[in-house]
Amino acid sequence: MRANLNGDAPDVSRRSLLALGLAAGPAAAAAQAPPLQPLPPAAPVTRHAPDWNRLRSQWDLDWSEVDLSAMLFASNPKPVRDAISRHRQALDRNPITYLERNNKALQNASRRAAGAYFGVPMEQVALCESTTSGIALVYAGLNLRYGEEALTSIHDYYVTHEALRLASRRTGAGVRKIVLHDGTATASTPEIVRRVLGGITPATRVLALTWVHSSTGLKLPIRAIAEALRPINAQRQPADQVLFFVDGVHGFGVENTTFPELGCDVLVSGCHKWIFGPRGTGVIFFSPLALARLAPTIPTFLASGAYSAWIGDYDPGPVTAAHMTPGGFKAFEQVWSMGEAFQFLQMVGKEHVAARTYELADQLKRGLAVMPHVRVQTPQGSQMSAGIVSFDVAGMSAQAVVSHLRSWRILGSDAPYATPHVRLTPSIRNTPQDIAFALQAVASLA
């Protein structure tokens, strides 16, 4: 149905990446500093954008398909594949000695790389298996009591709702859902912030929201919400302050920002979507206040003195992000290769990743918006959206549209919500030609 656009992917080394203009940026790990400071003017771009067509050779994708499903399950670029292969071969050759010599150091290297990418020290980063497992870990670790509550929205995904429900069954705390907007077409930062603040009561201890909604592609103003929470928390004792938890998976890897700039207390994200990282990996970022309020739920092998409390009566001390990292034997070759994914995106340049994703998503939204039989659900522009583009086709179910696109060898998805929408999610692996082809396929449904 569609000709091969790229052919076989050549072996591209780190030196080749640098030749493509993918010079590594500084890995500054800025500590979170309260209070939030005004954002400085955007720094001028000091490096050229990469050759996007050449960058595609880093993925071993079937280029006869147009993969517009970055939000689901990503293919790994070559540096990540190579790292996984290298660790797997070493484990197969010497499983015990390689594990004993490298496990803690390599897990900490992954934490350090994630922190450098997102602007925090390693000590504020925990590792998990996915967004789902990370959200379950943090909500299960909340010490909420009867009479206290978590506040979320009706727009959030099943995982947030279910994790809060299960946690509330154990603790007796309440869970309340509010409406953030009356539709994405009219959603705005002032309105969303106003509704969030209006939903907070003296009993509210947790605000649980999603950075980019996987149903409509709406991007919430996380920083504005965090700033609006500050006066409320300033009047409360630390144990009563509202912790701001964010499911960040569809902004993390797209947006050119950092954890301190967002200003939330906890952000959870899988790394096998927009990060293009190893499968079965994820990260949790914590503010110091959040760590002081959380408790681990799975024993760790990573924290210093993890076994001491078991062996004797040693007090393990305050909860750290290492304590929040589950222990156990796992797919170590995947966990140990997370750093290559973060370094790859930093070599491309976070600012270029964001700009390219916006460019392709905007091309798609503009093309869909002029089709009489299509209704675009995702806001135009990058202020209220990121890489997800959601839409409906008149007279067709979302599933039927996705099936039609598959017949054109275009990979999209439908949203698993009560009201499903078609979702196409461009990423830096795609080209404007991919978007034009997808628009042609949707236009054929008129």
N, C-alpha and C positions, 0 to 999 in steps of 0.2 A: 504494500500500500504506500510505503514511503521509502525512498532511497536512503542508503547508508550515508550519513552526513560527514562522518569523521574517519572511518576506516579503523584499522587496528591502532590501539594506543601504544606509542613508543615508551621505552623505559626513560622516565624523566627523573633525574636525580635532584638532590638539593641544590647542586651547582646550577643545574638547568633551570630550576625554579628561580634562582637569583637572576639568571640571565633573562628570564621573562619579566623582570622588574618586580619580583616578589621579595624585596629586601625585608629582612626581619625588622619589626619595629621594637621599641624599647619594651621590655617586660616589666613595667613598673607595677608594683603591688601596693597601691595606695591604701592605707588604713582608713577604715570608716571614721569620719570625724563629725560628731554632733556639735552644734546643730548643722542642718543642711545649709550650705553656702550657695549664693547665686551662681548659676552656671556661667562660666566664662564664655566669651565669644568662641565660635568654632575655630579650632586651629586650622591654618591653611594646610591644604594637602601638600606634602613635601615629596611625594613619590607618585610616579605615574601609575595609572590603572594598568593591570596586566592585559595581555592579549587574551581575551576571553575564549576565542576559538582554540588557541593553543592550550589554555588551561584545561579545557575539556578532556584532553588526553590523559589527565591524571585519573580519570574514572574509567573502569573497565565495563562500561554499560553497553547494552545492545542499542546502538544508535539508530537502528531501524524503528525503534519506538521513541515516542516523545514522552519522557518521564516528567510529568507535572504533578508529582506527588511527594515533594520533599518533606511535607508535613507528616508523612507516615513512617517510612522506613528507608533509610538512605543507603546507597552504595558508598563504599569507602574510597577515598582518593589513594593514590599509590603509596605515599609515605605511611599511611595508616595500615594498609595491607601489608607492606613490608615489615613494619614493626610487629604486627600480629604473627606473621609467618616466622620471624626471627625468634620471638619468645616461644612460640609453639614448638619449633624444632628443638630449641634448647631444653624445654620441658620434656619432650619425648626422649631426648638423649640422656638427660640426667635429671629426672623429675625432682628428687629429694634435694640434691645439693643445689640445683639452680633455684629452687623455691626458697630454701633456707638462706641462701646468700643474698637474694634479691627482693623478696616479697615486700618487706616493709619499706625499703628505700624506693622501690618502683611505685608503690601505691602513693607514697608521699610525693614523688615526682609528678604523678598525675594530679594530685591535689595542688601542688605548687603551680603547675602549668595552667590549671583552671583558674586559680586565683590571679595569676598574672594576666590572663585574658580578661578577667572581669573586675580587676582593680582591688583585690583584697589579699591579705596574707594567707598563706596556707592554713594557718590556725583557724580560719573561719570557713573552711571548706570541708565538707564530708562527701564521701563517695556512696553511691547507691546503684541499684540496677536499672532504674527507669524513673520517669516522672511519677508513675503510680506508686512504686515502692517508696520513693522519697516522701511523697505526700502522706502515705500511710504512716511512715516513721515519725514525722513531725507531729501529726495530729494525735497519734497514739501516745506521744511523749508529752502532751500538754497536761498540766496539773490543774485542769478546770474542775470546779466543784459545783454541786447543786446550787442553783440560783445565779450562776454565771452563764455566759452565753458566747457562742461564736456567731458572727454575722457574715453571711455570704450573699450571693445574688442568684436569681432564678436562671441566669444566663450561663452559669458555670457548668463545667463538665461533670459527668457521672462520678468520676474519681473523687473530686472534691466533696461533692454531696455525700457520697457513700462513706468516705473516710471520716467525715465529721459525724455522720449518723452512727457509725460503729463506735467512735470515741465517746459520743454522748451516752450511748447505752451503758458503757462501763462506768462513766463518771456521774451521770445524772445531770450534766450541764445541758443547756438548751442550744438549739441551732435555729437560726431565723434567716429567711431569704427575702431580699428586697428586689425591686425592679429598678434597674439603673437608667433605663431610657424607654421611650415609647416607640422605638424603631431606629435602626441604624442611620436612616436618611436624615433624621433630626438630632441624633446624638451629638453632644458637645461636651467639652471639658467642664465648663461651669455647671451644666446640668448634672453630669455624673457625680462631680464632687459634692454638689448640694444634696443629692439623694443619699450618698454614702454618709455624709455627716448627719443627715436627718434620721438615718437608721441606727445610729449609735446611741446606746442608753447607758446609764450607770452600771448595768450588768455586763456590758460588752467587754470582753477580754481579748478577742481575736477577730480580726477582719481578714476573710479569706476570699481572694479575688484572683482573676486570671488576666495575665498581661495581654494576650491576643486570643480572642474567643475563636475556638475551632469550628463553631457553627457558622458565624457570619463574617469572621475576619476582622471584627472591630477591635482596635487596639485601645486599651484603657490608659488614661493619663496617670500612670503609677506615681510619678514624682509629685504631681499636683495633689494627689490624694494623700501621699505621705506628708507633704507640707501642711495640708489642712488638718491632719491628725495631731500635729505637734502642739498647738495650744491646748487641745483636750488632754493630751498626756502630761503636759506641764503642770496641770492641776491635780494629778493623781500620784499616789505612791507607786514606786516601781512595780510592785506585785499586782497593781490594779490597772496598769497602763494597757492600752490596746496594742497588741502585737499585730503587725501587718504581714500576712503570709501571701505569697504570690506563686501561682502555677505559671512558670515563665517559659514553658517549652517552645512556644511559637514566636517568642521574641528573641530568645537566647540563640545566638548564631546568626541573627539577622540585624538587630539593632546595634548601632555604634554608640554604646553607652557602657557604664560600669554599675556595679552594685551600689557603691556609695552615692552615685548620681541619682539612681532610682529612689533611694531612701527607704525602701521597705526593710523589714526585719528578717524575713526568710524568703528565699527564692529557690524553687525546685525545678530542675529540668533534666530530662533525658538527653543523652549525647548522640543518639543514633537517628536524629532527625536533621535539623538545620546545621548542627555542628559537623555532620558527616563522620561521626566518630564510631568507635567500636560498638558492636551490638551488645545489648545487655549492660549498658553503662549509663550512669547519671551522676549528677552533682547536686549538693544542697549548700547554699550560701547562708551564713548566719550573721546577724549583728550580735555584739556582746550581750545586749539585753535579752535577746531571744535565747541564747545559750544558758543564761542564768535562770530561765523559766522552763526549760525543757529537761526531760529525762530520757535516757536511752531505753529502747525497748528490746534490742537484740544485742547479745554480748559482742564486744569488739575484740579483735586481735591486734588492733593498730595502736590504741592509746598506750602511752607510757604507763607501766605498772598495771596493765590490764588484768594480769593474773594474781596480783598481790593481794587483793581483797579476798580472793577465793582461798589462797594458800594460807593466809594469816588474817590478822585483824586490821590490816593497813587500810586507811581511808583513801580511796582513789582521788579525792579532791573534787573541785568543781567540774561540771560537765564541759567537755571540749568537743570540737567538731570531730576529733578522732574517736571519742566515745560514741558519737552518733553514726559512725561508719560501721555497718554490720561486719562481723567477722565470719568465719567459716571458710571452707574451701569453695572456690568459685572458678569461673573461666578467667584465670589470671592473665592469660595472654591478651585478653580483651581489655581488662582493667589497666594493665601496665602500658597499653598503647594509646591511652587517652591523650597523653601529652602531645603526640604527633598531630592529632586532630586540631588541638588549640594552636599549636605552632604553625600549622598549615594555614589556618585562617588569618593569623597575625602576619604571616608572610604575604598573603594576598592583600591584606590591609582591611581592617574592620570597616573603615570608611568606604572603601570600594565595594565590599560585600553588600553593605546597606544600600549604597547608591544603585548598584546593579540590580539588586532584588526589587527595589522600588521602581526602577525604570521598566523592568519587564512586567511587574504587576500592574503598573499604570497603563502600559500598552494594552494589556489584556482587558482591564476595566474600561478603558476608553472604547475599545473595539466592541465590547459587549454592550455598552451603554447605548449605542446607536442602533442596535437591533430591536425592532418593534416587538419581537416575540420573547425577548429576554428581559428579566428584571435583576439588576445587580444588587446584591445585599450588602456588599462591602463598601464602606465609604471611599470616595475618591481621594487621592493624595495620600501622603505618608504620615500626616499628623495623627490620623485616627485609624490607620491600617498599616500592615507590614507586608508579608508575602502571601497570605491566604486571600484568594479571590473566590467568593461565594456568589452563586446566582441561581435563578430559576428559569426554566423554559416553559412557556405557556402550553398547557394541555399535556404535559409530560411529567412523570414522576422523576425525582432526582436519580433514582436507580436506573430508570430507562435511559436517561441522558448519559450517565456514566457508561452504560452498556454500549450505547451508540458510539461514544468516543473511543471505547476499546476496539470497536470494529475498524476504526481509523488508526489503531495502534497508538492511541493517546491515553496515558495513564492519569486518571483523576480519581476522585472518590466522592461519596455522598456522606453527609454529616449524620452521625448516629444520634440524632435528637428527635424529639417529638415532631418537630417540623424540620425535615431534612432539606438540605440545599446541596447543589452540585458544588464541588470544590476543585479548583485548579490552583496549584501552588508553584509558581516559577522559582527557580533558584539560580545560583551562579553557574550551574551546569548547563543552563538553557541559553538559547539564542533568540533574537527577535524573529528569526525565521520559524522557530518552534511556536512562538506565540501566534504568528500569522497563520500557521497551519491549523492550530487549535481553533482560532476564530473562524476559519473556513469550515471546519467541521461543525461548529455550533450554528453557523449561518445556514448550513444545509438542512437544519431542522425547521426552518421557517415554513 
